[in-house]
């Protein structure tokens, strides 16, 4: 281990800081805090210059700064021409795991007969969409891997509408920075516009050839194989386009916002 007291050549020290910043995004908030407080760093404590390590607000501010740096780096290297791997249906994980911040017995059930997708923000046509109307749009499907921040992954088949096509259909301002989502289970999140326009980003209405089950997000889930699982909202009730940073349920608790897989 290289201790913080050891002097590194400038080029190596610069690389070490970048390595530290990249690594910090993959650990939970309590671990990051312990890491900083114990001073196990390759020069990363320079990020806290002028701050006391026993100052909780200063440490948190530093962690937020690191996370925002990671967001900028991930956004800079994101390429909407790069596709996530796809798989044969024989590799689908059955049963596909359920995952949420609550138990499967607490899954939200939305009445399909009254459901309407609400639209707001920088959108030309804010007319709500029923499920029947959504199902009239051209549909596609993909077999891709869901990668969870908790360390597991699973392959599933998702069917629905290319999100870029839907944004075109509603007259969304595609020069805006963010698209945000509000869900029936009080979950909320947001994504960058380049990811929204990625050809594999889908508003999914089906799973494995059947209507999307409640445990997987009925009536609608945003499926993005380029993002970690927590960025893929389920039970979507409303979406909005904005230039104001919207945050997210886990992101507001310290998770990396960009969340690239």
N, C-alpha and C positions, 0 to 999 in steps of 0.2 A: 504494500500500500504506500502511496506517495503522500506524505504528510504536508499540511499547509505551510509548515515552516521551511520546507525545502524550496530553494530557488530554482525555477525552471527556465530554460531558454524561452525568449519571447514567443517564438512560433509555437513551441510545445505548450506553453501556458495558454495561448489563445485557443489552440485545439482542445485543450483540457477543459476550458470553460464551456466550450460548445458541447463537448461530450457530456459534461455534468448537466447542462441545461436540458439536453435531449433525454437523458436518463431519468431526470426528476419527474417528467410527465407520466411515467409509467408506474409510480408508486402512490399509495394512498396518502391523504393529507397528514395523518398522525405520523407516518413513517418519514415523510418529508420534513416535518417539524423536528423530529428527533435527529435526523441527519444534520440539519442546520445547527441545532443546539449543541451537538457534540463536536462540531467543527471538522467532520470527516469530509474533506473537500479537496479538489484539485485547483483551488484558487477561486472557487465559487463564492467564498465569503466576501470577496471584494464587491459582490452585488449588494452587500449590506453595509457598505462603508458609511460610517456615521451613525449606525443603528446598533442598539444594545440587543444582544441575543436573548436576553430575558424579557425583552419588550414584545409581547405577543402581537401587538398591532404592527410593529416594524417587521417582524418575521412574516406575518400574513401578507403584508404589502409586498415583501420580496418574493414570496411564493406566487402571488398574483402576477407580478412582473415577469417571472420566469414562464408562467403559463401563457401569458399574452405573447411573449417572445416565441414560444413554441407554435402558437396559433399562426403567427406571421410567417414562420419558416415553412410550416406545412402548407399554408395557402400559396406561398411562393413556388413550391415545387409541385403543387397539384396540377395535373394535366388532364383536361377533359377528353383527350384522345386515348388515354391509357385505360384499358378495360380490366376490370377484376376478372379472375379466372371463372370459367363456367364448367359444369360437371355433367356427366350423364345421369339420367334419372335413377340408375341402379345404385348411385352413391348417396341418394337422399337419406338423411338420418331419420329413422322411424323408431319410436315417436320423436318428433322434433321437441326439444326441451321447452318447457314453459319458464319464463323468467320475467319478474317484475319486482317492484319494491313492496309487494304484498303477496299473500298466498293465493293459490289457484282458486280457492273457495271464495275469494273476494273479487273475482274477475267482474268487470263492469259489463252489463248487458244493455245494449242499445236497441230500441224498437225500430226495426227497419221501415215500418210504415210511416213513421213520423220524422225520420232522420233527414236532416238537410245540412250540407256542408256550407258553413258560413264563410264569406270572403270579405276582407277589408284591407285597408292600406292602399298601396300604389297599384291598384287594379282597376282596369277600365270598366269591366262588367262585374258588379258585385251581387248579381242574382244568385241566391243559394242554389245548390245542386242536390237533387234527390238521388238515391241509389239507382232508381230506374234510369234516370237521365245519364248518370255516370256510366252505366253499363251499355249505353248506346255508342260510346266512343270507341275508337279502335283499341284493341287489347293486344298485349304481348305477354310473354312469360320468360323467366330466367331461372336456372338452377345455379345458385351461388352459395357461398359460405358466409354464415353469420358468425362474426368474431366478437366475443364478449370480453369486456375489460376485466372480468373475473378470472380469465385464463382458459375458458373452454370455447369450443367452436362447434358448429353443426351446419350441415348442408340441407337446404330446403328449396322447394320450387314455388316461386311467387308469380302471380299473374295480375296484370292490371294495366294502367294507363301510363305511358311515358310522361313523367312530370313536366318535361320541357314542352311537350305538346299541349298539356293542360294549361300551363302558364300562357302559352300563345293563345289558347282558346278564350281565356278570361281577360286577355289584354293586360297582362302583368308588365310592369316596368322592369325589363330584364337588365337594365343598367343599375338597378337598386342593389344594395349590399346584402340584404338578408331576406330569408323567408322564415316566418315563425309559425308554430303550430300549438293549438290548444286541444286538449284531449278530454274524453269523458271521465277518465280516472284522475283528473286534476294534474296530470303530467303536462309538461310544456317543454318545448325545446326550439331551437332555431338552427338554420344552416346558412352557409354562404351561397350566393347566387351561382358561382361556377359549379358547385356540387348539385344544386337544384337542376341545372341544365345538362348534367352528365347523362349520356344516353342510357345508362343502367339504373338511373334513379326512377323508381316507379311508385305511383299511387296504387297500392295493391288492394284488390278486391277478392282475390282467391288465394288459396294455399293448396298445393298438390292437386290441382284440378277441381276443387270444390270451393263453395263459398267460404270466405275467410272465417274460421272458427273464432268464437269469442276469446278463447285463451291466447290466440295469436293476433288479436287486434280488431275484430269486427267492430264497426263496419268498414274501416279503412286503416291501413298501415302504410307509412312511408318506408319503402325498402331501398337501402343504399349499400351495396356491397363494398363501396369505397370508404364507409364509415364504421366505427365500432358500434356495437349493439345499442348502447344507450342513446345514440343519436337517431335511432329509427323509431319514431313515435307510433304508438298504437291507439286505436279508438279515436281517430282524429275527428274533431267536431268543427274546427275552424282553422283557417290559415290566413296569414296576412303577409304583405310585402312591405318592407320598410328600409329606411337608411339609419334608423336608430337601433343600436345594439340591443337585442331582445333577451339575451341570456338563455337560461334553461334550468330545469329542475335540479339535475346533478351538477351542471356547470356552475350554478350559483353557490354550490356547496364545495367547490374546489376542483371539480373535474375539468380536464382540458376541454376548451370549447370546440375547437376544430374537430377533434375526435377522429382523425383519419385512421383507417385500419392498415 
